[in-house]
Amino acid sequence: MTDLTAWMQQAHRVDDVRRRWQNSTRKLSRTRWMEHWSSAALGRGLGWKPGGLSVSRYGRDNWQVSASVSNWDHADAGLKLEDYAQRWAGLLLRLVEELRPTLRPELTILFASGSYSELTDDLERGALLIGWRTWYGPQQVERFGREFLLGLPDHAQELEDGTIVHRLDISAPAMVLPRSGKYARLRQYLAGHTVELAWPRL
């Protein structure tokens, strides 16, 4: 991408609600989609079908950066699903490492799902989300408690900025394949706590 301004103009989509209320002082729901910028911009130059990259605004000041990849394209890339998933996982992890320190999001999560679309609503109402890899910012740590998050199986550690990063001891290929037992230890841990879990669906 050489012309960011042109991309912003071309990829921009806006909801009628934003057009109507953007210059007012009316309070808007933080889960109400307002506008986004989206295109197949992730992983260009790899020789595969690129992944999707989007920046969305909900309400007035609730921003979400999302990246999505379809495993269905592994055959077109000439790779086995396991290799395809592993390579994309590496790219997504690098993306998080580069963007998270600058954006400082409340939550960063990498998860495998073709149907989960309630993340924004679940996050706003205070439900817990746990992905293959998850970074809980200070707001999330305050909400759920430092000791609780550090106790999540399989591995959790606190970073210098107060973020707690958690990872499941499952490979990327195993995460995207329909295998049982992925969340066995997690299910056992959560059984002893009164917390509402939004993702994964246990």
Secondary structure in CASP SS format (residue, H / E / C, confidence):
PFRMAT SS
TARGET T0000
AUTHOR 0000-0000-0000
METHOD secondary structure of the structure
MODEL  1
M C 1.00
T C 1.00
D C 1.00
L H 1.00
T H 1.00
A H 1.00
W H 1.00
M H 1.00
Q H 1.00
Q H 1.00
A C 1.00
H E 1.00
R E 1.00
V E 1.00
D C 1.00
D H 1.00
V H 1.00
R H 1.00
R H 1.00
R H 1.00
W H 1.00
Q C 1.00
N C 1.00
S C 1.00
T C 1.00
R C 1.00
K C 1.00
L C 1.00
S C 1.00
R C 1.00
T C 1.00
R C 1.00
W E 1.00
M E 1.00
E E 1.00
H E 1.00
W E 1.00
S E 1.00
S E 1.00
A E 1.00
A E 1.00
L E 1.00
G C 1.00
R C 1.00
G C 1.00
L C 1.00
G C 1.00
W C 1.00
K C 1.00
P C 1.00
G E 1.00
G E 1.00
L E 1.00
S E 1.00
V E 1.00
S E 1.00
R E 1.00
Y E 1.00
G C 1.00
R C 1.00
D C 1.00
N E 1.00
W E 1.00
Q E 1.00
V E 1.00
S E 1.00
A E 1.00
S E 1.00
V C 1.00
S C 1.00
N H 1.00
W H 1.00
D H 1.00
H C 1.00
A C 1.00
D C 1.00
A C 1.00
G C 1.00
L C 1.00
K C 1.00
L H 1.00
E H 1.00
D H 1.00
Y H 1.00
A H 1.00
Q H 1.00
R H 1.00
W H 1.00
A H 1.00
G H 1.00
L H 1.00
L H 1.00
L H 1.00
R H 1.00
L H 1.00
V H 1.00
E H 1.00
E H 1.00
L H 1.00
R H 1.00
P H 1.00
T H 1.00
L H 1.00
R C 1.00
P C 1.00
E C 1.00
L E 1.00
T E 1.00
I E 1.00
L E 1.00
F C 1.00
A C 1.00
S C 1.00
G C 1.00
S C 1.00
Y C 1.00
S C 1.00
E C 1.00
L H 1.00
T H 1.00
D H 1.00
D H 1.00
L H 1.00
E H 1.00
R C 1.00
G C 1.00
A C 1.00
L E 1.00
L E 1.00
I C 1.00
G C 1.00
W C 1.00
R E 1.00
T E 1.00
W E 1.00
Y E 1.00
G C 1.00
P H 1.00
Q H 1.00
Q H 1.00
V H 1.00
E H 1.00
R H 1.00
F H 1.00
G C 1.00
R H 1.00
E H 1.00
F H 1.00
L H 1.00
L H 1.00
G C 1.00
L C 1.00
P C 1.00
D C 1.00
H E 1.00
A E 1.00
Q E 1.00
E E 1.00
L C 1.00
E C 1.00
D C 1.00
G C 1.00
T C 1.00
I E 1.00
V E 1.00
H E 1.00
R E 1.00
L C 1.00
D C 1.00
I C 1.00
S C 1.00
A H 1.00
P H 1.00
A H 1.00
M H 1.00
V H 1.00
L C 1.00
P C 1.00
R C 1.00
S C 1.00
G C 1.00
K C 1.00
Y C 1.00
A H 1.00
R H 1.00
L H 1.00
R H 1.00
Q H 1.00
Y H 1.00
L H 1.00
A C 1.00
G C 1.00
H C 1.00
T C 1.00
V C 1.00
E C 1.00
L E 1.00
A E 1.00
W E 1.00
P C 1.00
R C 1.00
L C 1.00
END
